[in-house]
Structures are given as C-alpha cells and as structure tokens.
Amino acid sequence: MTTIATTTTTTATSAAATIATEVLSRLEGAWNRADGAAFGAVYQPGASFVTVQGQHAQDAEAIGAGHAGIFATIYARSVNTMELVSARELADGVVLAVSRNTLQVPAGPLAGTHQAMSTSILVRDPDGGWSVAATHNTLIGR
C-alpha cells in the first residue's frame, strides 16, 4: 500500500488536502508499479504535463506513453514519494496542489535521489472523481 506523507500549509483546507492526497496516491502508486497507462489515466484527456527537463506532453495518452518510456529506461525500478505541501480550492471543483516529489533511482545514468516540486491543477470529473488537468515539475537543485 502506498502512503503519502502530508504536510499541509495554512492555505490547505481539509477537503482540498484530502482530494490532493488521493490524486497523489494514485500517481505515486502508478509510478511505483511502473505503470505508464495508469499514470496517464489520472490525467484528463486534454491535460498538460511539463517535465523537470521542460518537455511538454499534451493529453493523457501522451503523458502515459511518455511515462511508460521512462519507466522502462532511465527510471527503471525507481521509487517516487509524493508529499503534499499545500492544497487549496481555487473554485468549485478546482484544486491547486503543490507536492515535493522524491525520486530514488537505483541504477543507470540518473542513479541517486532527486527532488522536484510539482504544481498541479486538479478538477472534479462529471462522475464526481478527480483528475489532473495540468502539472508542472521543477527539479530542486543540489
């Protein structure tokens, strides 16, 4: 079972933090199972994703395919821990979430521990669930 450590700021409401934690848990679980399709499925069909290298993927399928590619290569067997930093409701059905992501890569050219800050816009789906409309990642320098 994946556990998300939550450190919410005063801007986080309990509802927004609960929503963000659930979405982060789905992303973290998909990453740690190396399941690109499941990772992409957390995103809306027209979602936007900016990587730590500044690459831009558009739509859930491309986000999933891109992650499947890195799970099979540079981030093979990696473990990602996503810690909620803050969450707040921007409007009804829209949550802004910021997380600190710690990636442990066991081997290869990117072996080691890396951290990034991630900002995501979460939106309520018609079925009442939540998905990601946009994510932007920034690598934390060493």
C-alpha positions as CSV (number, residue, x, y, z in Angstrom):
1,M,0.0,0.0,0.0
2,T,1.3,3.5,-0.9
3,T,1.5,6.0,1.9
4,I,1.6,9.7,1.2
5,A,3.0,12.0,3.9
6,T,1.0,15.2,4.1
7,T,2.4,18.5,5.3
8,T,-0.3,21.0,4.5
9,T,0.1,24.7,4.9
10,T,-2.5,27.1,6.3
11,T,-3.8,27.6,2.8
12,A,-4.9,24.0,2.7
13,T,-8.5,23.2,3.5
14,S,-9.2,19.7,4.8
15,A,-11.3,18.9,1.7
16,A,-8.7,20.2,-0.7
17,A,-6.0,18.3,1.1
18,T,-8.0,15.1,1.1
19,I,-8.6,15.4,-2.7
20,A,-5.0,16.2,-3.4
21,T,-3.7,13.4,-1.3
22,E,-6.0,10.9,-3.1
23,V,-4.8,12.0,-6.5
24,L,-1.1,12.0,-5.4
25,S,-1.6,8.5,-4.1
26,R,-2.9,7.3,-7.5
27,L,0.1,8.9,-9.3
28,E,2.6,7.6,-6.8
29,G,1.1,4.1,-6.9
30,A,1.2,4.1,-10.8
31,W,4.8,5.3,-10.8
32,N,6.0,2.7,-8.2
33,R,4.3,-0.1,-10.2
34,A,6.0,1.3,-13.4
35,D,2.5,1.5,-15.0
36,G,2.6,4.3,-17.6
37,A,-1.0,3.7,-18.6
38,A,-2.3,4.0,-15.0
39,F,-0.2,7.2,-14.5
40,G,-1.7,8.7,-17.7
41,A,-5.2,7.7,-16.6
42,V,-5.0,10.1,-13.6
43,Y,-4.9,12.9,-16.2
44,Q,-7.8,14.4,-18.1
45,P,-7.9,13.7,-21.9
46,G,-6.6,17.2,-22.8
47,A,-4.2,17.5,-19.9
48,S,-0.9,19.3,-20.0
49,F,2.3,18.0,-18.4
50,V,5.7,19.8,-18.2
51,T,8.6,17.6,-17.1
52,V,11.6,18.6,-15.0
53,Q,13.6,19.0,-18.3
54,G,11.0,21.4,-19.7
55,Q,9.4,18.9,-22.1
56,H,5.7,19.4,-22.7
57,A,3.3,16.5,-23.2
58,Q,-0.3,17.1,-24.1
59,D,-3.2,14.7,-23.4
60,A,-3.5,11.8,-21.0
61,E,-2.4,9.2,-23.6
62,A,0.9,11.0,-24.4
63,I,1.5,11.5,-20.7
64,G,1.0,7.8,-20.0
65,A,3.2,6.8,-23.0
66,G,6.0,9.2,-22.0
67,H,6.0,7.7,-18.5
68,A,5.9,4.2,-19.8
69,G,9.1,5.0,-21.8
70,I,11.0,6.4,-18.8
71,F,9.8,3.5,-16.5
72,A,11.4,1.1,-19.0
73,T,14.6,3.1,-19.3
74,I,16.1,5.9,-17.3
75,Y,13.8,5.5,-14.3
76,A,13.6,1.6,-14.3
77,R,12.8,0.3,-10.8
78,S,12.7,3.8,-9.4
79,V,10.6,4.7,-6.4
80,N,8.8,8.1,-6.2
81,T,7.4,9.5,-2.9
82,M,4.9,12.4,-3.4
83,E,4.4,14.6,-0.3
84,L,1.6,17.1,-0.3
85,V,3.0,20.6,0.6
86,S,-0.2,22.6,0.1
87,A,-3.6,22.3,-1.4
88,R,-6.4,24.9,-1.8
89,E,-9.7,25.1,-3.6
90,L,-9.5,27.8,-6.3
91,A,-13.1,27.5,-7.4
92,D,-15.8,24.9,-7.0
93,G,-14.4,21.7,-8.5
94,V,-10.8,23.1,-8.9
95,V,-7.9,22.4,-6.5
96,L,-4.4,23.7,-6.7
97,A,-1.9,21.2,-5.3
98,V,1.8,21.5,-4.7
99,S,3.9,18.5,-3.8
100,R,7.5,17.7,-3.1
101,N,8.4,14.5,-5.0
102,T,11.4,12.5,-4.0
103,L,12.7,10.1,-6.7
104,Q,15.1,7.3,-5.9
105,V,16.7,5.8,-9.0
106,P,18.7,2.6,-8.3
107,A,20.9,2.4,-11.4
108,G,21.8,4.0,-14.7
109,P,22.8,7.5,-15.7
110,L,20.4,9.1,-13.3
111,A,21.1,6.9,-10.3
112,G,20.6,8.6,-6.9
113,T,18.0,10.6,-5.2
114,H,16.4,13.6,-6.9
115,Q,13.7,16.0,-5.7
116,A,11.2,18.1,-7.6
117,M,8.4,20.5,-6.7
118,S,5.3,19.8,-8.6
119,T,2.3,22.1,-9.1
120,S,-0.9,20.5,-10.4
121,I,-4.5,21.7,-11.2
122,L,-7.0,19.1,-10.1
123,V,-10.5,19.2,-11.4
124,R,-13.7,17.4,-10.5
125,D,-14.8,14.9,-13.2
126,P,-18.5,14.5,-14.2
127,D,-18.7,11.3,-12.3
128,G,-17.6,13.0,-9.1
129,G,-14.0,11.8,-9.1
130,W,-10.9,13.9,-9.5
131,S,-8.3,14.1,-12.3
132,V,-5.3,16.3,-13.2
133,A,-5.7,19.0,-15.8
134,A,-2.2,20.3,-15.7
135,T,1.2,19.6,-13.9
136,H,4.4,21.5,-14.0
137,N,7.5,20.0,-12.4
138,T,10.7,21.8,-11.3
139,L,13.8,20.0,-10.3
140,I,15.2,21.1,-7.0
141,G,19.0,21.7,-7.4
142,R,21.6,20.1,-5.3
